[in-house]
Every structure is written in structure tokens, then in C-alpha cells.
């Protein structure tokens, strides 16, 4: 599995630890930055990882910012991205199994490395169930996205 990863300066330290763990577990990691502690803007990294997913360069994505909230908001603006901010393992696997979540968002100032590792294991080990009720709900989410794509921004 190819996993694109990105972080702003607040998520850099956790990103490096996440990248190391994913590589050790046998995943191909595509690091899209940031690469130092200079202040940067989380939407840039949420977009970079999201585009890698849309273009098929990655199978899953991980984005880390300070709280995870901003990166989650930004990533979910990209059509086809289903980003979930997770701080517990249930959400990390259930988001994939029920909602076909393709981008895990973490708060670098909220969780520690051990929790991040648990969340990553739950996320990468999960698969979309394909159950009819989940497909129906996902179709509704996709219809919402299609209905509002291209409208003027508020």
C-alpha cells in the first residue's frame, strides 16, 4: 500500500515518527513535506496529500497539523477526499469500514506517538465493507459533493 503523508510545522515531529513506523511496517511512504520547522500553512499539505490520492499516486493518505481540525477541513474541500480526524482506534477503522475514509488526519499537538501508531494500525488494516447501507450512504455523500461543486464560495 502506498501512503502519502504531509504535515505543517506543528505536525512535523509526529509526521517523522509516523513515516518511520509505516516504512518499518512495510508500507511505501510518499512524504510530501514539510521538511523543517519553518512556519507553513496546513492547507498546502492537506491539498498535496489529497491530490496524490486523487491522481492515484497513493492508496491512502495521512495529514498532520497542530489540532488536526484545520487539515481535516481543508482536505474535505477536495472532491473525492473523505478525511477523518481521529483520536481513537474505533473511529480510525470504522471510518474506513463504513465511510470509505481515504485520508486520516491527526493532531500533532493532541496525541502522542504511541496513540498515533495505534490509530495508523487501525486505519491501514481496515477495508471498506461494501455493505449496501454503507454504499447507499456513501452515494448520498458523493451526491452532496456533486451538488455543491462549482458553486461560488462563501
C-alpha positions as CSV (number, residue, x, y, z in Angstrom):
1,X,0.0,0.0,0.0
2,X,1.3,3.5,-0.9
3,X,0.6,6.1,1.7
4,X,1.0,9.8,1.1
5,X,1.9,11.8,4.2
6,X,2.1,15.5,4.8
7,X,2.2,17.9,7.8
8,X,2.7,21.5,8.6
9,X,5.3,22.7,11.1
10,X,3.2,21.8,14.1
11,X,2.8,18.2,12.8
12,X,6.4,17.7,11.6
13,X,7.7,15.8,14.6
14,X,4.8,13.3,14.6
15,X,5.0,13.0,10.8
16,X,8.6,11.9,11.0
17,X,7.7,9.2,13.6
18,X,4.6,8.1,11.6
19,X,6.7,7.9,8.4
20,X,9.3,5.7,10.2
21,X,6.6,3.4,11.6
22,X,4.8,3.0,8.3
23,X,8.1,2.2,6.5
24,X,9.0,-0.3,9.2
25,X,5.7,-2.0,8.7
26,X,6.3,-2.4,5.0
27,X,4.3,0.4,3.5
28,X,5.6,2.7,0.8
29,X,5.5,6.2,2.2
30,X,5.3,9.2,-0.1
31,X,6.5,12.2,2.0
32,X,5.0,15.5,0.7
33,X,6.5,17.7,3.4
34,X,7.1,19.9,5.3
35,X,10.7,19.1,5.9
36,X,11.7,21.6,8.6
37,X,10.2,23.7,11.4
38,X,9.7,26.9,9.4
39,X,6.1,28.1,9.8
40,X,3.9,26.9,6.9
41,X,0.2,26.6,6.2
42,X,-1.7,23.3,6.7
43,X,-4.0,23.7,3.7
44,X,-1.0,23.3,1.4
45,X,-0.1,19.9,2.8
46,X,-3.7,18.8,3.0
47,X,-4.0,19.6,-0.6
48,X,-0.8,17.9,-1.6
49,X,-1.8,14.6,0.0
50,X,-5.3,14.9,-1.3
51,X,-4.1,15.4,-4.9
52,X,-1.8,12.4,-4.6
53,X,-4.8,10.4,-3.7
54,X,-7.0,11.8,-6.5
55,X,-4.2,11.2,-9.0
56,X,-3.7,7.6,-7.9
57,X,-0.1,8.1,-6.7
58,X,-1.2,6.9,-3.3
59,X,-3.8,4.5,-1.9
60,X,-4.3,6.2,1.4
61,X,-3.2,9.5,3.0
62,X,-2.2,10.9,6.4
63,X,-2.1,14.6,7.2
64,X,-0.9,16.1,10.5
65,X,-1.3,19.6,11.8
66,X,-1.5,21.0,15.3
67,X,-5.0,20.0,16.2
68,X,-5.9,18.1,13.1
69,X,-9.1,20.3,12.6
70,X,-7.7,22.7,10.0
71,X,-6.2,20.0,7.9
72,X,-9.4,18.0,8.1
73,X,-11.5,20.9,6.9
74,X,-9.0,21.7,4.1
75,X,-8.7,18.1,2.9
76,X,-12.5,17.6,2.8
77,X,-12.8,20.6,0.3
78,X,-11.1,18.4,-2.3
79,X,-13.6,16.3,-4.4
80,X,-13.2,12.6,-3.7
81,X,-11.5,13.0,-0.4
82,X,-13.0,11.6,2.7
83,X,-10.8,12.8,5.5
84,X,-11.4,11.9,9.1
85,X,-9.8,13.4,12.2
86,X,-9.3,10.5,14.6
87,X,-8.1,10.3,18.1
88,X,-9.4,6.8,18.9
89,X,-8.9,3.5,17.2
90,X,-12.7,2.8,16.7
91,X,-13.0,5.9,14.5
92,X,-9.8,5.1,12.6
93,X,-11.1,1.7,11.4
94,X,-14.8,2.4,11.4
95,X,-14.2,5.5,9.2
96,X,-12.7,3.2,6.5
97,X,-15.1,0.3,7.0
98,X,-18.3,2.4,6.9
99,X,-17.4,5.7,5.2
100,X,-14.6,4.6,2.9
101,X,-12.3,7.2,4.6
102,X,-9.2,7.6,2.5
103,X,-7.3,10.2,4.5
104,X,-6.5,10.0,8.2
105,X,-5.9,13.3,9.9
106,X,-4.0,13.5,13.2
107,X,-3.4,16.3,15.7
108,X,0.3,16.6,16.3
109,X,-0.3,18.6,19.5
110,X,-3.1,16.4,20.6
111,X,-1.9,12.8,20.5
112,X,1.4,11.1,21.3
113,X,3.4,8.8,19.1
114,X,2.0,5.6,20.7
115,X,-1.6,6.7,20.1
116,X,-0.6,7.6,16.6
117,X,0.8,4.2,16.0
118,X,-2.4,2.6,17.2
119,X,-4.5,4.8,15.0
120,X,-2.3,4.0,12.0
121,X,-2.6,0.3,12.5
122,X,-6.4,0.5,12.8
123,X,-6.6,2.8,9.7
124,X,-4.3,0.8,7.3
125,X,-5.7,-2.5,8.5
126,X,-9.3,-1.6,7.7
127,X,-11.2,-2.1,4.5
128,X,-14.5,-0.6,3.2
129,X,-17.2,-3.2,4.0
130,X,-19.1,-2.6,0.7
131,X,-22.4,-3.3,2.6
132,X,-25.5,-2.0,0.9
133,X,-26.2,0.5,3.7
134,X,-22.7,1.9,3.6
135,X,-22.7,2.1,-0.2
136,X,-26.1,3.9,-0.1
137,X,-24.8,6.4,2.5
138,X,-21.6,7.0,0.5
139,X,-23.6,7.6,-2.6
140,X,-25.5,10.3,-0.7
141,X,-22.2,11.9,0.4
142,X,-21.0,11.8,-3.2
143,X,-24.3,13.4,-4.4
144,X,-23.9,16.2,-1.8
145,X,-20.4,16.9,-3.1
146,X,-21.5,16.9,-6.7
147,X,-24.5,19.2,-6.0
148,X,-22.2,21.9,-4.5
149,X,-19.1,21.5,-6.6
150,X,-18.6,24.7,-8.7
151,X,-20.8,26.9,-6.6
152,X,-19.5,30.3,-5.5
153,X,-17.5,30.2,-2.3
154,X,-18.9,31.9,0.8
